[in-house]
Amino acid sequence: MSQNIARRYAQALFADANAQQQVTAVDADVSLLLQALNTSRPLTLLFLSPVVNREKKEAVIRKLLGDKVSVGFQNFLLLLVEKGRESIIYEICNAYQQFRNIQQNIQVAETRVAVPLSEDEQTALKHELEKRTGMHIQLNVSIDESLIGGAVVRLGDVVYDGSVKTQLNALRDRLLKGSVLNN
């Protein structure tokens, strides 16, 4: 149920940002809030706590985010507190980003690589994925040394695994299968 509520608030936030031609600003505001929630346990607990009163939560929003986010986004956060929906702020922000991506034909590509990619390599990978999907690609690159080499790209439910680790495991399986069949 909270996912449905979060989705409705996210859609309303996007619709308002779109009507005000403030989508870019709200995108930045949502990203900033998510980053703050991910790095500050006390802030997360403040939003989740039913014990902290509404006035204190509103004061924290005004003081902490007042000059860092747009007025419209600050008002949205204050509305969430007023309606008692601040406990699902994380879900609302994630739903907003998913909704915005759908509306703007953006696909997030979670990409794991063994070694850091250069700007040229990231650009080439992004362009190749855009050709394959017909969508704008947002690359989220992370380092995973266990891959040995290559990359693993997740686009929604589809995974492209070009890692050396997977190739070595497949080779091992084929060799083991061949040796079992020959015995």
C-alpha positions in Angstrom: 0.0 0.0 0.0 2.8 2.5 0.8 4.2 1.9 -2.7 0.9 3.0 -4.2 0.9 6.1 -2.0 4.5 6.8 -2.8 3.8 6.5 -6.5 0.9 8.9 -6.3 3.0 11.5 -4.5 5.9 11.0 -6.9 3.6 11.5 -9.9 2.2 14.6 -8.4 5.7 16.0 -7.7 6.7 15.2 -11.3 3.5 16.8 -12.7 4.0 19.9 -10.7 7.7 20.2 -11.6 6.8 19.6 -15.3 4.1 22.3 -15.2 6.5 24.8 -13.5 9.3 23.8 -16.0 11.4 22.8 -13.0 12.0 19.1 -13.7 15.8 19.6 -13.7 15.8 21.5 -10.4 13.5 19.0 -8.8 15.7 16.1 -10.1 18.6 17.8 -8.3 16.6 18.3 -5.2 15.5 14.6 -5.1 19.0 13.5 -5.6 20.3 15.7 -2.9 17.7 14.5 -0.4 18.4 10.8 -1.3 22.1 11.4 -0.8 21.4 13.1 2.6 19.1 10.2 3.6 21.7 7.6 2.5 24.6 9.3 4.4 22.8 10.6 7.5 21.2 8.0 9.8 19.9 10.7 12.2 18.1 12.4 9.3 16.6 9.1 8.2 15.5 8.4 11.7 14.0 11.8 12.1 11.7 11.2 9.1 10.8 7.7 10.3 10.2 8.5 13.9 6.5 9.0 15.0 7.8 10.3 18.3 9.4 13.5 16.7 6.6 16.1 16.4 5.6 17.7 13.2 6.9 21.2 14.1 10.4 19.8 14.8 10.4 18.0 11.4 9.3 21.1 9.6 12.0 23.2 11.4 14.7 20.7 10.3 13.5 20.8 6.7 13.6 24.6 6.7 17.0 24.8 8.4 18.8 21.9 6.8 17.4 22.1 3.2 16.0 25.6 3.0 18.7 27.2 0.9 19.8 24.0 -0.8 16.5 23.0 -2.5 13.9 24.8 -4.5 11.0 26.4 -2.8 8.6 24.1 -4.5 10.4 21.0 -3.3 10.7 22.4 0.2 6.9 23.0 0.2 6.4 19.4 -1.0 8.4 18.1 1.9 6.5 20.3 4.3 3.2 18.9 2.8 4.5 15.3 3.4 5.1 16.2 7.0 1.7 17.8 7.3 -0.1 14.8 5.9 2.0 12.4 8.0 3.7 10.8 4.9 7.3 11.7 5.8 8.0 8.1 6.8 7.8 7.1 3.1 10.0 9.9 1.8 12.6 7.5 0.6 10.1 5.5 -1.4 8.6 8.7 -2.8 12.0 9.9 -4.0 12.8 6.5 -5.6 9.3 6.4 -7.3 9.8 9.9 -8.6 13.1 9.0 -10.2 11.5 5.9 -11.8 8.5 7.9 -13.0 10.8 10.6 -14.4 12.9 8.0 -16.2 9.8 6.5 -17.8 8.5 9.9 -18.9 11.8 11.0 -20.3 12.6 7.6 -22.0 15.7 7.1 -19.7 17.0 3.6 -18.8 19.4 3.2 -15.9 22.3 0.9 -16.6 23.8 -0.5 -13.4 27.3 -1.3 -14.6 30.0 -3.3 -12.7 33.5 -3.2 -14.1 36.8 -4.7 -12.8 38.8 -1.5 -13.4 37.7 2.1 -13.7 36.5 3.1 -17.2 37.9 6.1 -19.0 35.5 8.8 -20.2 35.8 7.6 -23.7 35.0 4.0 -22.7 32.0 5.2 -20.7 30.8 7.2 -23.7 31.3 4.3 -26.1 29.4 1.9 -23.7 26.6 4.4 -23.2 26.2 4.9 -27.0 26.2 1.2 -27.7 23.5 0.6 -25.0 21.4 3.5 -26.4 21.6 1.9 -29.9 20.5 -1.5 -28.5 17.6 -0.1 -26.4 16.5 3.0 -28.3 16.4 4.8 -25.0 18.6 7.4 -23.3 21.0 5.6 -20.9 22.1 6.8 -17.5 25.3 4.8 -16.5 25.9 4.0 -12.9 29.4 2.5 -12.8 30.8 0.7 -9.8 34.1 -1.2 -9.4 34.0 -4.9 -8.7 37.5 -6.4 -8.8 36.1 -9.9 -8.5 35.1 -9.7 -12.1 38.8 -10.0 -13.1 38.1 -8.1 -16.3 35.2 -7.0 -18.6 31.8 -5.7 -17.4 28.4 -6.7 -16.2 25.5 -4.4 -17.2 22.0 -4.6 -15.8 19.3 -2.8 -17.7 16.1 -3.4 -15.8 15.5 -7.2 -15.9 18.2 -7.8 -18.6 21.8 -8.6 -17.7 24.7 -8.5 -20.1 27.6 -10.4 -18.6 30.8 -9.9 -20.4 33.1 -10.5 -17.4 36.2 -12.6 -17.5 35.0 -14.4 -14.3 31.8 -15.6 -16.0 33.8 -16.7 -19.1 36.3 -18.6 -17.0 33.4 -20.3 -15.0 31.7 -21.3 -18.3 35.0 -22.7 -19.6 35.5 -24.6 -16.4 32.0 -26.1 -16.6 32.5 -27.1 -20.2 35.8 -28.8 -19.4 34.3 -30.6 -16.4 31.4 -31.7 -18.4 33.7 -33.0 -21.2 35.9 -34.8 -18.7 32.9 -36.4 -17.1 31.5 -37.6 -20.5 34.9 -39.0 -21.5 35.2 -41.2 -18.4 
